[in-house]
């Protein structure tokens, strides 16, 4: 009982009645600012505080003030959600104060109040170490004191609750720019297929000459260059020897072909590639009779134009096997004659079209 009287003295100013000897004419008492109390238990209180017992204690405490009481239960939520709910509930009825009780920890509860006609709430921490009935009586005394003091300002024993605005959400980080797609890796080239540019070649040279000198054999040296976009040029020098058959006497024939070619190289980065070129040829000829029966040695020059084609198989880095052939139309040809019994007879008459074959190796630098 002493505890209740102490709480009542703390929570609200004691009301004194003026003595008739010292007061003037009687004045009607000021109507209380609170005419209705809505009290909410936030969370689960079944084991600690019975809502009906609390409502009975509040009704008994506030009856002489003419304040109506209602007790409800609410789910847990943060203080901003509860304030928003209290504002809406208080606006439904003039003079309604909204209280709600929240457990802070096992030893402490917090009592919140939103007075009527304001958006500013208040809170008080209440130590808890008593039973349910004593807690209900304590809350009834505190609520009465708060209700009586609201007309004079802040409720006694409670601190203002300044609801801090919710912090602005952190700005979403700017999305990182999409990384530039990595270029597709270039396919690894076979080292045998890497083009070089300048090339040197050496190989076998065989060519047709005439019906009585069907095939001449020798060697050829080539120097070539491959330019961008497949253009290619080549210069070639060779040497060959053979024999022209004749009933009178055979002829030993020596040839020195010189050629310049211009054309196009196909698939220059592949293992197997090819070239086709236009070629100009000049051949120096020397011949000598095997016996001196009516013949003497001599020399001559023939000139022609033709086409040259080659296939190259890459064997290793820069090294390739070359197989090729050339067809030439002779613009200026040669002829070797002999006079027998005052009659001129041809000993060597090359055909108007000649052919040659090449087989060798080349290296591109």
DOTORMI-798131 format. One record per residue (C-alpha): residue in three letters; x, y, z. Coordinates in steps of 0.02 Angstrom, whole numbers, plus 50000, padded with zeros to 5 digits. Layout:
<nodes>
ALAXYZ;...
</nodes>
This chain:
<nodes>
UNK500005000050000;UNK501435011750041;UNK502185007849869;UNK500585013049781;UNK500465029249880;UNK502275033149838;UNK502015030349652;UNK500455040949655;UNK501385055249737;UNK502765054049606;UNK501685052549452;UNK500455066449481;UNK500265082249578;UNK499145080449728;UNK497495089549709;UNK497035101049855;UNK495315107949886;UNK495235126549926;UNK494545130650095;UNK492955140450092;UNK493715153650205;UNK495145158250083;UNK494375155349912;UNK493195166249818;UNK491685160249724;UNK491705141749680;UNK492445137349508;UNK491965122249406;UNK493445109849401;UNK494405109549235;UNK493885095149125;UNK495295082349105;UNK496225082948942;UNK496135063948931;UNK494405056348915;UNK494895039448843;UNK496385027848865;UNK496845014348740;UNK498155002648813;UNK499064989648708;UNK500144975148766;UNK501464972848632;UNK502054955048611;UNK501684939648717;UNK501194943648897;UNK500114928448940;UNK501344921649070;UNK501664938449153;UNK500174950049136;UNK498364945549107;UNK497494958348994;UNK495874956949094;UNK496764959649260;UNK497654974849187;UNK496034981949118;UNK495174979749287;UNK496594988749375;UNK496555003149250;UNK494665005049261;UNK494735005649451;UNK496135018449447;UNK495365029949316;UNK493525028349359;UNK493415043849468;UNK494225053849326;UNK492865048449207;UNK494125040849086;UNK493605025948982;UNK494845011748963;UNK495144998348831;UNK496544985348830;UNK497104976548671;UNK498594966348613;UNK499774970248470;UNK501174960948382;UNK502984965748403;UNK503614979848290;UNK504864994048299;UNK504455010448384;UNK504095019448221;UNK502775006848173;UNK501985008248346;UNK501985027248338;UNK501115026848170;UNK499795015048240;UNK499565025948396;UNK499315041648290;UNK497955033248187;UNK497085026048341;UNK497165042548437;UNK496435052048290;UNK494865041348296;UNK494245049448457;UNK494545066648532;UNK495415066148700;UNK496105048548677;UNK497825044648748;UNK498655029048680;UNK499805018748792;UNK500785003248746;UNK501904991948847;UNK503474983748777;UNK504684971848862;UNK506444978848848;UNK507344964548938;UNK506914951749074;UNK507084965149210;UNK506364980549122;UNK504804985549028;UNK504495001748934;UNK502865011148942;UNK502505022648794;UNK501135035748781;UNK500515046748640;UNK499475060948716;UNK497925066748624;UNK498135080248494;UNK500015078248470;UNK501255068048372;UNK502565068448511;UNK502685052648613;UNK503445048948783;UNK504245033848863;UNK504695027549036;UNK505775012849087;UNK504985002649228;UNK505984989649326;UNK505034973349345;UNK505304962049496;UNK503534958949555;UNK502094947549513;UNK500754950349383;UNK499504958249504;UNK500754970549574;UNK501344975049397;UNK499554978649346;UNK499284989849498;UNK500924998949466;UNK500445002149284;UNK498725008349339;UNK499515021049456;UNK500765026849325;UNK499425028549191;UNK498325038649310;UNK499755050249353;UNK500165052649170;UNK498355055849125;UNK498175068849263;UNK499765077949215;UNK499495078749027;UNK498445094549040;UNK499965103349113;UNK501225097248984;UNK502335082048977;UNK501765067149080;UNK502645066049247;UNK504145054449255;UNK504245051449066;UNK505485057448938;UNK505045063548765;UNK505235051648622;UNK505945060448471;UNK505665048348330;UNK507175049848222;UNK506775048848040;UNK507265032847961;UNK508945035147879;UNK508935037347695;UNK509305021047612;UNK511065019847554;UNK511145023947372;UNK511285008747268;UNK513005007247198;UNK513105012147019;UNK513144996646916;UNK514854993046855;UNK514974995346670;UNK514884979346576;UNK516634973646543;UNK517144974846366;UNK517004957946289;UNK518674949946273;UNK519164947746094;UNK519044930146034;UNK520734922346048;UNK521544920345883;UNK521704902245838;UNK523444895945863;UNK524294894345699;UNK525274879245654;UNK527094885045658;UNK527284877145488;UNK525974889045419;UNK526684905545479;UNK527084916245327;UNK528744925245322;UNK528864936245168;UNK530584934145088;UNK530924916545027;UNK532364906844950;UNK532134890644855;UNK533254877444780;UNK532724862044685;UNK532684850944534;UNK532274858544363;UNK531724847744219;UNK531084853644050;UNK530604847843877;UNK531584854143727;UNK531264845343563;UNK530704828643492;UNK532504822443489;UNK532914830243658;UNK531384826143758;UNK531974830243934;UNK533324841044007;UNK533784840444193;UNK534624853244304;UNK534424864144458;UNK533554880744491;UNK533784894244622;UNK532284905244666;UNK532154921444763;UNK530394927444803;UNK529414939744907;UNK527644938844972;UNK526744955444999;UNK525164959545096;UNK523524953545023;UNK524374939044937;UNK525384947744803;UNK527014938744764;UNK528504940644648;UNK529944928844609;UNK531564928544510;UNK532344912244456;UNK533964906544378;UNK534354888744328;UNK535524877744233;UNK535234861444140;UNK536104850244016;UNK535564836643895;UNK535864828443729;UNK534984830343563;UNK535024814343461;UNK535464815043274;UNK536034801943147;UNK537524812443100;UNK538084817243274;UNK537304820543442;UNK537324837943516;UNK537704842143694;UNK536494856043744;UNK536744868043889;UNK535354879543948;UNK535344894444067;UNK533514899744097;UNK533164916444180;UNK531384921144231;UNK530404934544323;UNK528654930344389;UNK527234940544464;UNK525644933144538;UNK524584928644687;UNK524864917044835;UNK523324907544894;UNK523014903745080;UNK524724909945130;UNK524404905845315;UNK523914887745286;UNK524954872145295;UNK524624868745111;UNK524664884145002;UNK524874888344820;UNK525444901644700;UNK525004905944521;UNK526054918244423;UNK526334925744253;UNK528144923044203;UNK529334930044074;UNK530774918644023;UNK532414921343932;UNK533514906243897;UNK535314906243842;UNK535804890843737;UNK537474882943698;UNK537734867243599;UNK539234857243547;UNK539304841943431;UNK539894825843507;UNK540924823243347;UNK541464836443223;UNK540654828343075;UNK540004843542983;UNK539414852843138;UNK540144866543243;UNK539634873043413;UNK538594888743440;UNK537404898443552;UNK535744907143540;UNK534394915543645;UNK532544912343654;UNK531194922443743;UNK529444917743797;UNK527944921343910;UNK526954908944012;UNK526114903744172;UNK526904896144326;UNK525974886744462;UNK526654879844626;UNK526004870244776;UNK526924872644942;UNK526774860745090;UNK527434868045253;UNK528574855545339;UNK529224865945483;UNK529314884045535;UNK529714893045373;UNK530244877345280;UNK529164870745139;UNK529144857745002;UNK528814865144830;UNK528064856144681;UNK527774866744526;UNK527634867744339;UNK527784880744202;UNK527084882044027;UNK527934894343908;UNK527504900343734;UNK529104905043645;UNK529034921843560;UNK530794919943491;UNK531414902143468;UNK533024894243405;UNK533524881443273;UNK535124871543240;UNK535414865943059;UNK536734856042967;UNK537124856042780;UNK537324839042699;UNK537684837542514;UNK537194855742494;UNK535544852142580;UNK535124860542745;UNK534394848942875;UNK533764853243050;UNK534694844843192;UNK533774853443337;UNK532064861643322;UNK531264865743492;UNK529364866343493;UNK528394882843504;UNK527754878443678;UNK528884871943815;UNK528564864643986;UNK529614863044141;UNK529394854844312;UNK530124859744480;UNK530334849944642;UNK531294856944788;UNK531264866144954;UNK531044884145004;UNK531254893845164;UNK530304909545210;UNK531154921845326;
</nodes>
